Structure formats: C-alpha cells, structure tokens
Amino acid sequence: MLAILQLDLETLRTVRQVSEIVPMILGLAISYLAYTAYRQNRSRPMLYIAIGFILVLFVQAPLALIFIHILELPTPLLNSLLQIPEFAGLGLILYGLWTPRRD
C-alpha cells in the first residue's frame, strides 16, 4: 500500500513540474504580443506590460530550477526569492495599465 502511495505522489510531483511549462509558454506569448504592440505603436505602457508578463510568468520557473537543483536553497527562502520577480512584474503591469497613453 505504501509503494502505491509513493508512486502516486511521485507521479503527482512530475505532473506538477510539467504543468509549469504551460504558464511559461502563455507568458511568452502574451509578452511577445505586448512587445509587438509596443514596436508598432511606440506605446511605452505596452513595453512595461510585456516586461511585467515576462517577470511574472516566465522568470520564476527557470529561477526555481536554478535555486532548487544548483543552489539547493531551503523552501522558505526559495519561496521568498521567487516572489521578487512576481511582485516586480505585477508592479510593471499595473504601471503600464495605469500610465496615461501619450499620442
């Protein structure tokens, strides 16, 4: 019974790790579209939004891999460090949406 539970937890961990790829891909797609809009319209707020989405949805997974597998940081420190790009990205998205558009 314990072996079956171990396998299920291991499978669940693997599925969880693979599921991190989907938000990364979506984040890159959203960031690309926002950057393309910035290039077409020279709208500075769109640049902030693009960078914000990259920080929120793309940067965390590679950083987590580095922090977990290379640096072997403890979980509480890991969670705290991974929130830094998330907060910065959300701040940039908010700033990009809040900034008045100048034509």
Backbone torsions as a table, in degrees:
resi	resn	phi	psi	omega
1	MET	NA	-40.7	-179.6
2	LEU	-66.6	-34.8	179.1
3	ALA	-65.6	-38.4	178.7
4	ILE	-66.5	-42.6	177.8
5	LEU	-62.6	-40.3	178.4
6	GLN	-63.3	-43.1	178.9
7	LEU	-63.5	-42.0	-179.6
8	ASP	-65.6	-40.2	177.4
9	LEU	-66.5	-38.4	178.2
10	GLU	-67.0	-41.9	177.1
11	THR	-63.8	-42.6	178.8
12	LEU	-62.5	-40.0	178.4
13	ARG	-63.3	-42.6	179.7
14	THR	-64.9	-43.8	178.7
15	VAL	-62.5	-39.9	178.8
16	ARG	-62.7	-42.4	180.0
17	GLN	-67.3	-40.6	179.1
18	VAL	-67.6	-33.5	-178.9
19	SER	-68.4	-13.0	176.0
20	GLU	-69.8	-20.0	-178.3
21	ILE	-69.8	-35.7	-176.7
22	VAL	-61.8	-50.4	177.4
23	PRO	-63.4	-31.6	177.2
24	MET	-62.7	-45.5	-179.8
25	ILE	-65.2	-43.8	178.2
26	LEU	-63.6	-40.0	178.0
27	GLY	-62.4	-41.5	177.2
28	LEU	-65.5	-39.8	179.8
29	ALA	-64.9	-45.9	179.2
30	ILE	-63.5	-43.0	179.8
31	SER	-63.3	-40.8	179.0
32	TYR	-63.1	-44.4	179.2
33	LEU	-64.3	-41.4	178.3
34	ALA	-66.0	-39.7	178.5
35	TYR	-67.4	-38.4	176.4
36	THR	-62.6	-41.5	176.9
37	ALA	-63.9	-38.0	176.8
38	TYR	-62.7	-44.3	-178.4
39	ARG	-65.5	-36.8	-178.8
40	GLN	-73.6	-41.0	-172.8
41	ASN	-105.9	-6.5	-175.3
42	ARG	53.5	38.0	-179.3
43	SER	-92.6	108.1	-177.2
44	ARG	-58.2	-39.2	177.7
45	PRO	-57.7	-34.4	178.2
46	MET	-65.8	-32.3	176.2
47	LEU	-65.5	-43.1	177.9
48	TYR	-63.0	-39.8	179.0
49	ILE	-65.4	-42.2	179.3
50	ALA	-61.9	-47.4	179.8
51	ILE	-64.9	-38.0	178.3
52	GLY	-61.5	-44.1	178.9
53	PHE	-66.7	-35.8	176.1
54	ILE	-61.9	-45.0	-179.5
55	LEU	-65.9	-40.7	-176.2
56	VAL	-74.2	-45.2	-169.9
57	LEU	-106.0	-15.6	-175.8
58	PHE	-112.3	-37.7	-171.7
59	VAL	-71.8	-32.5	-173.3
60	GLN	-63.6	-42.9	-176.8
61	ALA	-65.0	-49.0	175.9
62	PRO	-61.8	-38.5	177.4
63	LEU	-63.4	-41.3	178.9
64	ALA	-61.6	-42.0	177.9
65	LEU	-61.1	-43.0	179.2
66	ILE	-65.7	-46.8	-176.8
67	PHE	-66.3	-37.3	-176.7
68	ILE	-78.7	-51.3	-169.8
69	HIS	-88.9	-31.9	-177.2
70	ILE	-95.5	-50.4	-176.7
71	LEU	-88.4	-18.7	179.1
72	GLU	52.0	52.2	-179.6
73	LEU	-77.2	149.3	175.3
74	PRO	-67.5	154.3	-173.8
75	THR	-57.8	-45.8	179.9
76	PRO	-61.0	-40.8	177.6
77	LEU	-67.3	-40.3	178.2
78	LEU	-58.2	-49.1	-179.2
79	ASN	-62.2	-39.1	179.2
80	SER	-66.0	-43.3	-179.5
81	LEU	-68.1	-33.9	-179.0
82	LEU	-73.9	-16.1	177.9
83	GLN	-79.8	-20.0	-178.2
84	ILE	-60.8	-53.1	178.3
85	PRO	-66.9	-28.3	177.8
86	GLU	-66.1	-47.0	178.2
87	PHE	-63.8	-42.7	179.2
88	ALA	-62.8	-44.0	179.7
89	GLY	-64.1	-43.8	178.0
90	LEU	-64.5	-36.5	176.2
91	GLY	-62.9	-41.8	178.7
92	LEU	-67.2	-39.2	177.5
93	ILE	-63.0	-45.5	178.5
94	LEU	-61.3	-44.6	179.1
95	TYR	-62.5	-42.5	179.2
96	GLY	-64.3	-34.8	178.8
97	LEU	-79.3	-27.8	-176.2
98	TRP	-87.0	-28.6	-177.7
99	THR	-63.7	129.8	177.5
100	PRO	-66.7	143.1	-180.0
101	ARG	-80.2	131.3	179.2
102	ARG	-110.0	123.2	179.4
103	ASP	-101.8	NA	NA
